[in-house]
Amino acid sequence: MGLVNIDDALHDQLRRASGLTCRSINAQATYWMRIGMLAELNPTLTFNEILAREMQAAGVEAGAPGEWAVGC
């Protein structure tokens, strides 16, 4: 495990996004890095296609829209 040095503006964006997505700042940074890595490895896929593949690989099944809840 190591430290990553990022500029203040990006850190501010991480902080704001982490609050919105109910993740810690570190978890949000990890998520962005993972999605970015997957996008580079799969340049023909859209973000939604990458996310769908990751969800499927994790065994996540979408429920009916009425079952969805928003919030932390």
N, CA, C and O atoms as a printed pandas DataFrame, in Angstrom:
     atom_number atom_name residue_name chain_id  residue_number  x_coord  y_coord  z_coord
0              1         N          MET        A               1    0.856   -1.170    0.000
1              2        CA          MET        A               1    0.000    0.000    0.000
2              3         C          MET        A               1    0.897    1.226    0.000
3              4         O          MET        A               1    1.920    1.261    0.684
4              5         N          GLY        A               2    0.514    2.211   -0.757
5              6        CA          GLY        A               2    1.330    3.409   -0.841
6              7         C          GLY        A               2    0.480    4.658   -0.863
7              8         O          GLY        A               2   -0.748    4.606   -0.798
8              9         N          LEU        A               3    1.155    5.760   -0.956
9             10        CA          LEU        A               3    0.470    7.046   -1.012
10            11         C          LEU        A               3    0.437    7.534   -2.453
11            12         O          LEU        A               3    1.359    7.287   -3.229
12            13         N          VAL        A               4   -0.636    8.227   -2.793
13            14        CA          VAL        A               4   -0.779    8.829   -4.107
14            15         C          VAL        A               4   -0.910   10.329   -3.896
15            16         O          VAL        A               4   -1.764   10.783   -3.135
16            17         N          ASN        A               5   -0.079   11.080   -4.559
17            18        CA          ASN        A               5   -0.120   12.537   -4.443
18            19         C          ASN        A               5   -0.995   13.096   -5.553
19            20         O          ASN        A               5   -0.683   12.944   -6.734
20            21         N          ILE        A               6   -2.086   13.740   -5.177
21            22        CA          ILE        A               6   -2.979   14.364   -6.156
22            23         C          ILE        A               6   -3.113   15.842   -5.827
23            24         O          ILE        A               6   -2.902   16.256   -4.687
24            25         N          ASP        A               7   -3.463   16.635   -6.831
25            26        CA          ASP        A               7   -3.579   18.072   -6.569
26            27         C          ASP        A               7   -4.851   18.381   -5.787
27            28         O          ASP        A               7   -5.765   17.561   -5.699
28            29         N          ASP        A               8   -4.884   19.570   -5.230
29            30        CA          ASP        A               8   -5.986   19.971   -4.355
30            31         C          ASP        A               8   -7.332   19.994   -5.072
31            32         O          ASP        A               8   -8.353   19.639   -4.483
32            33         N          ALA        A               9   -7.345   20.412   -6.346
33            34        CA          ALA        A               9   -8.612   20.484   -7.080
34            35         C          ALA        A               9   -9.214   19.091   -7.268
35            36         O          ALA        A               9  -10.421   18.912   -7.106
36            37         N          LEU        A              10   -8.388   18.113   -7.607
37            38        CA          LEU        A              10   -8.890   16.750   -7.768
38            39         C          LEU        A              10   -9.345   16.186   -6.432
39            40         O          LEU        A              10  -10.355   15.485   -6.366
40            41         N          HIS        A              11   -8.608   16.486   -5.365
41            42        CA          HIS        A              11   -9.007   16.018   -4.041
42            43         C          HIS        A              11  -10.367   16.596   -3.658
43            44         O          HIS        A              11  -11.195   15.906   -3.065
44            45         N          ASP        A              12  -10.591   17.856   -3.997
45            46        CA          ASP        A              12  -11.892   18.474   -3.722
46            47         C          ASP        A              12  -13.002   17.760   -4.490
47            48         O          ASP        A              12  -14.081   17.527   -3.945
48            49         N          GLN        A              13  -12.747   17.415   -5.740
49            50        CA          GLN        A              13  -13.737   16.686   -6.533
50            51         C          GLN        A              13  -13.991   15.293   -5.944
51            52         O          GLN        A              13  -15.129   14.825   -5.914
52            53         N          LEU        A              14  -12.933   14.641   -5.480
53            54        CA          LEU        A              14  -13.090   13.334   -4.817
54            55         C          LEU        A              14  -13.968   13.461   -3.579
55            56         O          LEU        A              14  -14.863   12.646   -3.356
56            57         N          ARG        A              15  -13.707   14.484   -2.778
57            58        CA          ARG        A              15  -14.483   14.689   -1.552
58            59         C          ARG        A              15  -15.956   14.903   -1.885
59            60         O          ARG        A              15  -16.832   14.320   -1.246
60            61         N          ARG        A              16  -16.227   15.735   -2.880
61            62        CA          ARG        A              16  -17.619   16.006   -3.255
62            63         C          ARG        A              16  -18.304   14.749   -3.809
63            64         O          ARG        A              16  -19.436   14.440   -3.435
64            65         N          ALA        A              17  -17.617   14.031   -4.696
65            66        CA          ALA        A              17  -18.196   12.820   -5.283
66            67         C          ALA        A              17  -18.406   11.746   -4.227
67            68         O          ALA        A              17  -19.400   11.021   -4.273
68            69         N          SER        A              18  -17.490   11.634   -3.282
69            70        CA          SER        A              18  -17.615   10.586   -2.260
70            71         C          SER        A              18  -18.849   10.811   -1.399
71            72         O          SER        A              18  -19.497    9.849   -0.986
72            73         N          GLY        A              19  -19.181   12.061   -1.123
73            74        CA          GLY        A              19  -20.397   12.352   -0.358
74            75         C          GLY        A              19  -21.646   11.978   -1.126
75            76         O          GLY        A              19  -22.607   11.467   -0.551
76            77         N          LEU        A              20  -21.634   12.230   -2.408
77            78        CA          LEU        A              20  -22.788   11.922   -3.249
78            79         C          LEU        A              20  -22.991   10.418   -3.410
79            80         O          LEU        A              20  -24.126    9.941   -3.437
80            81         N          THR        A              21  -21.887    9.672   -3.518
81            82        CA          THR        A              21  -21.967    8.234   -3.781
82            83         C          THR        A              21  -21.873    7.375   -2.522
83            84         O          THR        A              21  -21.827    6.147   -2.605
84            85         N          CYS        A              22  -21.846    8.020   -1.365
85            86        CA          CYS        A              22  -21.788    7.304   -0.078
86            87         C          CYS        A              22  -20.541    6.431    0.038
87            88         O          CYS        A              22  -20.585    5.334    0.595
88            89         N          ARG        A              23  -19.433    6.935   -0.494
89            90        CA          ARG        A              23  -18.152    6.233   -0.380
90            91         C          ARG        A              23  -17.188    7.107    0.404
91            92         O          ARG        A              23  -17.365    8.322    0.490
92            93         N          SER        A              24  -16.172    6.482    0.972
93            94        CA          SER        A              24  -15.086    7.262    1.547
94            95         C          SER        A              24  -14.310    7.911    0.402
95            96         O          SER        A              24  -14.453    7.511   -0.753
96            97         N          ILE        A              25  -13.496    8.901    0.721
97            98        CA          ILE        A              25  -12.673    9.532   -0.315
98            99         C          ILE        A              25  -11.756    8.489   -0.949
99           100         O          ILE        A              25  -11.592    8.477   -2.169
100          101         N          ASN        A              26  -11.157    7.616   -0.143
101          102        CA          ASN        A              26  -10.282    6.570   -0.684
102          103         C          ASN        A              26  -11.053    5.599   -1.572
103          104         O          ASN        A              26  -10.554    5.191   -2.621
104          105         N          ALA        A              27  -12.261    5.228   -1.163
105          106        CA          ALA        A              27  -13.065    4.301   -1.972
106          107         C          ALA        A              27  -13.463    4.950   -3.296
107          108         O          ALA        A              27  -13.503    4.279   -4.327
108          109         N          GLN        A              28  -13.760    6.256   -3.274
109          110        CA          GLN        A              28  -14.114    6.958   -4.508
110          111         C          GLN        A              28  -12.914    7.012   -5.451
111          112         O          GLN        A              28  -13.057    6.789   -6.653
112          113         N          ALA        A              29  -11.741    7.306   -4.913
113          114        CA          ALA        A              29  -10.527    7.340   -5.735
114          115         C          ALA        A              29  -10.245    5.963   -6.326
115          116         O          ALA        A              29   -9.890    5.851   -7.500
116          117         N          THR        A              30  -10.400    4.925   -5.526
117          118        CA          THR        A              30  -10.192    3.560   -6.005
118          119         C          THR        A              30  -11.170    3.227   -7.118
119          120         O          THR        A              30  -10.790    2.621   -8.120
120          121         N          TYR        A              31  -12.429    3.617   -6.951
121          122        CA          TYR        A              31  -13.444    3.371   -7.966
122          123         C          TYR        A              31  -13.071    4.058   -9.276
123          124         O          TYR        A              31  -13.098    3.434  -10.338
124          125         N          TRP        A              32  -12.725    5.340   -9.201
125          126        CA          TRP        A              32  -12.347    6.071  -10.410
126          127         C          TRP        A              32  -11.126    5.446  -11.077
127          128         O          TRP        A              32  -11.070    5.354  -12.304
128          129         N          MET        A              33  -10.151    5.018  -10.283
129          130        CA          MET        A              33   -8.950    4.399  -10.863
130          131         C          MET        A              33   -9.286    3.065  -11.522
131          132         O          MET        A              33   -8.790    2.761  -12.607
132          133         N          ARG        A              34  -10.119    2.283  -10.874
133          134        CA          ARG        A              34  -10.501    0.981  -11.439
134          135         C          ARG        A              34  -11.275    1.160  -12.749
135          136         O          ARG        A              34  -10.992    0.480  -13.736
136          137         N          ILE        A              35  -12.243    2.065  -12.760
137          138        CA          ILE        A              35  -13.014    2.305  -13.980
138          139         C          ILE        A              35  -12.102    2.839  -15.080
139          140         O          ILE        A              35  -12.231    2.439  -16.237
140          141         N          GLY        A              36  -11.195    3.727  -14.736
141          142        CA          GLY        A              36  -10.252    4.258  -15.712
142          143         C          GLY        A              36   -9.362    3.175  -16.291
143          144         O          GLY        A              36   -9.109    3.153  -17.495
144          145         N          MET        A              37   -8.884    2.275  -15.437
145          146        CA          MET        A              37   -8.055    1.165  -15.899
146          147         C          MET        A              37   -8.852    0.258  -16.837
147          148         O          MET        A              37   -8.358   -0.140  -17.892
148          149         N          LEU        A              38  -10.078   -0.062  -16.450
149          150        CA          LEU        A              38  -10.913   -0.914  -17.289
150          151         C          LEU        A              38  -11.239   -0.239  -18.618
151          152         O          LEU        A              38  -11.313   -0.906  -19.650
152          153         N          ALA        A              39  -11.434    1.071  -18.599
153          154        CA          ALA        A              39  -11.704    1.807  -19.840
154          155         C          ALA        A              39  -10.486    1.760  -20.765
155          156         O          ALA        A              39  -10.639    1.611  -21.977
156          157         N          GLU        A              40   -9.290    1.885  -20.211
157          158        CA          GLU        A              40   -8.081    1.807  -21.031
158          159         C          GLU        A              40   -7.891    0.404  -21.603
159          160         O          GLU        A              40   -7.441    0.247  -22.738
160          161         N          LEU        A              41   -8.233   -0.606  -20.820
161          162        CA          LEU        A              41   -8.080   -1.991  -21.280
162          163         C          LEU        A              41   -9.167   -2.404  -22.266
163          164         O          LEU        A              41   -8.989   -3.358  -23.023
164          165         N          ASN        A              42  -10.285   -1.695  -22.260
165          166        CA          ASN        A              42  -11.439   -1.999  -23.123
166          167         C          ASN        A              42  -11.913   -0.736  -23.830
167          168         O          ASN        A              42  -13.014   -0.259  -23.555
168          169         N          PRO        A              43  -11.108   -0.186  -24.732
169          170        CA          PRO        A              43  -11.431    1.119  -25.315
170          171         C          PRO        A              43  -12.688    1.147  -26.182
171          172         O          PRO        A              43  -13.192    2.229  -26.484
172          173         N          THR        A              44  -13.200    0.005  -26.583
173          174        CA          THR        A              44  -14.403   -0.003  -27.417
174          175         C          THR        A              44  -15.682   -0.053  -26.592
175          176         O          THR        A              44  -16.774    0.077  -27.146
176          177         N          LEU        A              45  -15.572   -0.240  -25.283
177          178        CA          LEU        A              45  -16.750   -0.319  -24.418
178          179         C          LEU        A              45  -17.100    1.047  -23.853
179          180         O          LEU        A              45  -16.218    1.861  -23.580
180          181         N          THR        A              46  -18.397    1.293  -23.681
181          182        CA          THR        A              46  -18.846    2.507  -23.008
182          183         C          THR        A              46  -18.738    2.300  -21.496
183          184         O          THR        A              46  -18.538    1.182  -21.022
184          185         N          PHE        A              47  -18.873    3.386  -20.757
185          186        CA          PHE        A              47  -18.889    3.298  -19.299
186          187         C          PHE        A              47  -19.974    2.335  -18.832
187          188         O          PHE        A              47  -19.730    1.487  -17.974
188          189         N          ASN        A              48  -21.178    2.469  -19.399
189          190        CA          ASN        A              48  -22.293    1.608  -18.990
190          191         C          ASN        A              48  -22.017    0.139  -19.293
191          192         O          ASN        A              48  -22.396   -0.733  -18.510
192          193         N          GLU        A              49  -21.369   -0.146  -20.406
193          194        CA          GLU        A              49  -21.024   -1.532  -20.736
194          195         C          GLU        A              49  -19.979   -2.074  -19.760
195          196         O          GLU        A              49  -20.063   -3.225  -19.332
196          197         N          ILE        A              50  -19.013   -1.258  -19.416
197          198        CA          ILE        A              50  -18.003   -1.676  -18.433
198          199         C          ILE        A              50  -18.673   -1.961  -17.095
199          200         O          ILE        A              50  -18.419   -2.991  -16.470
200          201         N          LEU        A              51  -19.525   -1.046  -16.664
201          202        CA          LEU        A              51  -20.214   -1.223  -15.386
202          203         C          LEU        A              51  -21.099   -2.463  -15.394
203          204         O          LEU        A              51  -21.128   -3.205  -14.413
204          205         N          ALA        A              52  -21.822   -2.699  -16.490
205          206        CA          ALA        A              52  -22.682   -3.881  -16.590
206          207         C          ALA        A              52  -21.864   -5.158  -16.505
207          208         O          ALA        A              52  -22.276   -6.108  -15.839
208          209         N          ARG        A              53  -20.711   -5.198  -17.167
209          210        CA          ARG        A              53  -19.849   -6.390  -17.106
210          211         C          ARG        A              53  -19.325   -6.624  -15.693
211          212         O          ARG        A              53  -19.282   -7.760  -15.220
212          213         N          GLU        A              54  -18.930   -5.552  -15.025
213          214        CA          GLU        A              54  -18.430   -5.685  -13.656
214          215         C          GLU        A              54  -19.527   -6.148  -12.708
215          216         O          GLU        A              54  -19.283   -6.983  -11.837
216          217         N          MET        A              55  -20.728   -5.614  -12.871
217          218        CA          MET        A              55  -21.862   -6.029  -12.038
218          219         C          MET        A              55  -22.188   -7.500  -12.273
219          220         O          MET        A              55  -22.413   -8.255  -11.328
220          221         N          GLN        A              56  -22.211   -7.894  -13.537
221          222        CA          GLN        A              56  -22.497   -9.289  -13.869
222          223         C          GLN        A              56  -21.424  -10.213  -13.286
223          224         O          GLN        A              56  -21.740  -11.266  -12.732
224          225         N          ALA        A              57  -20.168   -9.817  -13.412
225          226        CA          ALA        A              57  -19.069  -10.630  -12.876
226          227         C          ALA        A              57  -19.159  -10.765  -11.359
227          228         O          ALA        A              57  -18.730  -11.769  -10.791
228          229         N          ALA        A              58  -19.719   -9.744  -10.708
229          230        CA          ALA        A              58  -19.876   -9.781   -9.253
230          231         C          ALA        A              58  -21.152  -10.482   -8.820
231          232         O          ALA        A              58  -21.396  -10.651   -7.625
232          233         N          GLY        A              59  -21.975  -10.896   -9.794
233          234        CA          GLY        A              59  -23.214  -11.591   -9.468
234          235         C          GLY        A              59  -24.337  -10.673   -9.042
235          236         O          GLY        A              59  -25.286  -11.120   -8.397
236          237         N          VAL        A              60  -24.252   -9.403   -9.385
237          238        CA          VAL        A              60  -25.296   -8.439   -9.028
238          239         C          VAL        A              60  -26.418   -8.524  -10.046
239          240         O          VAL        A              60  -26.182   -8.473  -11.253
240          241         N          GLU        A              61  -27.646   -8.656   -9.547
241          242        CA          GLU        A              61  -28.821   -8.701  -10.415
242          243         C          GLU        A              61  -29.666   -7.468  -10.146
243          244         O          GLU        A              61  -29.934   -7.129   -8.993
244          245         N          ALA        A              62  -30.080   -6.804  -11.204
245          246        CA          ALA        A              62  -30.928   -5.613  -11.052
246          247         C          ALA        A              62  -32.337   -6.042  -10.672
247          248         O          ALA        A              62  -32.901   -6.964  -11.262
248          249         N          GLY        A              63  -32.889   -5.370   -9.691
249          250        CA          GLY        A              63  -34.272   -5.618   -9.302
250          251         C          GLY        A              63  -35.201   -4.730  -10.100
251          252         O          GLY        A              63  -34.759   -3.942  -10.936
252          253         N          ALA        A              64  -36.455   -4.857   -9.845
253          254        CA          ALA        A              64  -37.447   -3.999  -10.489
254          255         C          ALA        A              64  -37.258   -2.574   -9.990
255          256         O          ALA        A              64  -36.866   -2.385   -8.838
256          257         N          PRO        A              65  -37.525   -1.554  -10.824
257          258        CA          PRO        A              65  -37.324   -0.165  -10.408
258          259         C          PRO        A              65  -37.988    0.192   -9.081
259          260         O          PRO        A              65  -37.451    1.013   -8.338
260          261         N          GLY        A              66  -39.110   -0.386   -8.768
261          262        CA          GLY        A              66  -39.786   -0.105   -7.494
262          263         C          GLY        A              66  -39.010   -0.583   -6.285
263          264         O          GLY        A              66  -39.267   -0.141   -5.166
264          265         N          GLU        A              67  -38.060   -1.484   -6.499
265          266        CA          GLU        A              67  -37.252   -2.021   -5.395
266          267         C          GLU        A              67  -36.036   -1.156   -5.100
267          268         O          GLU        A              67  -35.362   -1.368   -4.092
268          269         N          TRP        A              68  -35.742   -0.187   -5.960
269          270        CA          TRP        A              68  -34.547    0.624   -5.801
270          271         C          TRP        A              68  -34.760    1.672   -4.734
271          272         O          TRP        A              68  -35.849    2.229   -4.603
272          273         N          ALA        A              69  -33.731    1.933   -3.983
273          274        CA          ALA        A              69  -33.749    2.989   -2.983
274          275         C          ALA        A              69  -32.506    3.847   -3.190
275          276         O          ALA        A              69  -31.421    3.335   -3.463
276          277         N          VAL        A              70  -32.679    5.141   -3.059
277          278        CA          VAL        A              70  -31.569    6.061   -3.214
278          279         C          VAL        A              70  -31.208    6.615   -1.853
279          280         O          VAL        A              70  -32.087    6.947   -1.058
280          281         N          GLY        A              71  -29.927    6.715   -1.586
281          282        CA          GLY        A              71  -29.456    7.283   -0.343
282          283         C          GLY        A              71  -28.453    6.366    0.332
283          284         O          GLY        A              71  -28.274    5.211   -0.056
284          285         N          CYS        A              72  -27.808    6.906    1.346
285          286        CA          CYS        A              72  -26.762    6.155    2.041
286          287         C          CYS        A              72  -27.331    5.401    3.227
287          288         O          CYS        A              72  -26.594    4.713    3.932
